[in-house]
């Protein structure tokens, strides 16, 4: 019997797991085309994130148009805005509640490095969400445009499947 677990797809009664490469590729393709994001919007970058789901930019073409409110229904966390020390335990708890496989996008300079709120003597701002959870894709900007978040989704899809659906900006000219 085939089983799906942390080790991938394997035979249940085998002592040594046998990986099925084609099944893994099909699962990766399905995961990349049906990403369910959970928002952790804390500041102005969350407004740009919300506008990326509207009809002009249309996140539905990536299977990510409906943002989830529960971490148990999501496999992608989009962190936008400044993360403070008071919010850090909440963020890590939500990340731990997400089912595997799970991914994180850090959107905006505040989520990536603390933004303009990091200065000498500050005591409350986390200088990057990657100090709390593993980040897969960084989307820089203050605030980043919705097109940048779409590029972040394409980078995440490339990371999941190993291929890119559309040519990147470096391949246009």
C-alpha positions in Angstrom: 0.0 0.0 0.0 1.3 3.5 -0.9 1.6 5.9 2.0 2.3 9.6 2.1 4.4 10.8 5.0 7.3 13.1 6.0 9.7 10.8 4.0 7.7 11.2 0.8 5.7 8.5 -1.0 6.7 5.0 0.1 5.5 1.4 0.5 3.9 0.7 3.9 5.4 -2.7 4.5 8.9 -2.1 3.2 11.8 -1.9 5.6 13.6 0.6 3.4 11.2 3.2 1.8 11.0 3.1 -2.0 10.5 6.6 -3.4 8.3 7.0 -6.5 9.8 9.9 -8.5 6.8 10.3 -10.8 4.3 10.4 -7.9 6.5 12.9 -6.1 6.6 15.1 -9.2 2.8 15.0 -9.6 2.3 15.8 -5.9 4.7 18.7 -6.2 2.9 20.0 -9.2 -0.4 19.8 -7.4 1.0 21.5 -4.3 2.5 24.3 -6.4 -0.8 25.0 -8.2 -3.1 24.9 -5.1 -1.3 27.0 -2.5 -3.5 28.0 0.3 -2.1 31.1 1.9 -2.6 32.3 5.5 -2.1 36.0 6.1 -0.1 37.4 8.9 -0.6 41.0 7.9 0.6 43.6 10.4 1.1 46.8 8.5 0.9 48.6 5.2 2.3 45.7 3.2 -0.9 43.8 4.0 -2.9 46.3 1.9 -0.7 45.5 -1.1 -1.1 41.8 -0.4 -4.9 42.2 -0.4 -4.8 44.1 -3.7 -2.9 41.2 -5.3 -5.9 39.0 -4.8 -8.2 41.4 -6.7 -9.1 40.9 -10.4 -6.3 43.0 -11.9 -3.5 40.7 -10.5 -5.6 37.6 -9.8 -3.9 35.2 -7.4 -6.6 32.6 -8.4 -4.5 31.7 -11.4 -2.0 30.2 -8.9 -4.7 28.6 -6.9 -4.1 31.0 -4.0 -7.0 33.5 -4.3 -8.8 32.7 -1.1 -6.8 33.5 2.0 -7.3 31.2 4.9 -7.9 32.3 8.5 -6.9 29.1 10.1 -3.3 27.7 10.1 -4.7 24.2 9.9 -6.1 24.9 6.4 -3.1 26.7 5.1 0.3 25.7 3.7 1.8 29.1 3.1 2.2 31.9 5.6 2.7 35.4 4.2 4.3 37.6 6.8 3.9 41.3 6.2 4.9 44.1 8.5 7.0 44.6 11.6 7.1 41.6 14.0 7.6 42.6 17.6 8.8 40.5 20.5 5.2 40.4 21.8 4.0 38.9 18.4 6.9 36.5 18.0 5.3 33.6 20.1 2.0 34.0 18.2 3.8 33.8 14.8 5.8 30.7 15.8 2.7 29.0 17.2 0.7 29.6 14.0 3.7 28.3 12.0 3.8 25.1 14.1 0.1 24.5 13.6 0.3 24.5 9.8 0.4 21.0 8.2 3.5 19.9 6.3 4.7 20.8 3.7 4.6 24.4 4.6 6.2 27.5 3.2 6.8 31.1 4.4 7.0 34.3 2.3 8.5 37.4 4.0 6.9 40.4 2.3 8.2 43.9 2.8 11.3 45.4 4.4 9.8 45.3 7.8 9.3 41.5 7.7 12.7 40.9 6.1 14.9 43.1 8.3 12.8 45.1 10.7 12.6 48.0 8.2 12.9 51.6 9.4 12.0 50.6 13.0 15.5 49.1 13.6 17.9 51.6 15.2 20.5 51.6 17.9 18.9 51.0 21.2 15.6 49.6 20.0 14.5 46.7 22.1 11.2 45.4 20.7 11.4 44.8 17.0 12.5 41.4 15.6 15.1 42.1 12.9 13.7 39.7 10.4 11.1 37.0 10.5 13.7 34.5 9.5 15.0 34.6 13.1 11.7 32.9 14.1 10.6 30.7 11.2 12.4 29.4 8.1 11.6 31.8 5.2 11.4 30.4 1.6 10.9 33.5 -0.4 11.7 37.2 0.3 9.7 39.9 -1.4 11.5 43.2 -0.8 10.0 46.7 -1.0 8.4 49.3 1.2 5.6 48.3 0.5 6.2 45.9 -2.3 3.9 46.2 -5.3 1.4 43.4 -6.0 3.5 42.4 -9.0 6.4 41.7 -6.6 4.2 39.3 -4.6 3.2 37.5 -7.8 6.9 37.1 -8.6 7.3 35.7 -5.1 4.6 33.2 -5.9 6.4 32.2 -9.0 9.7 31.8 -7.1 7.9 29.6 -4.6 6.4 27.5 -7.4 9.9 27.2 -8.8 11.2 26.1 -5.5 8.4 23.5 -5.1 8.5 21.9 -8.6 12.0 22.8 -9.8 10.6 24.5 -12.9 9.1 27.9 -13.6 5.7 28.3 -15.2 6.3 31.7 -16.8 9.6 33.2 -17.8 11.1 35.5 -15.2 12.0 39.2 -15.6 15.6 38.3 -16.5 14.4 36.2 -19.5 12.1 38.9 -21.1 14.6 40.8 -23.1 
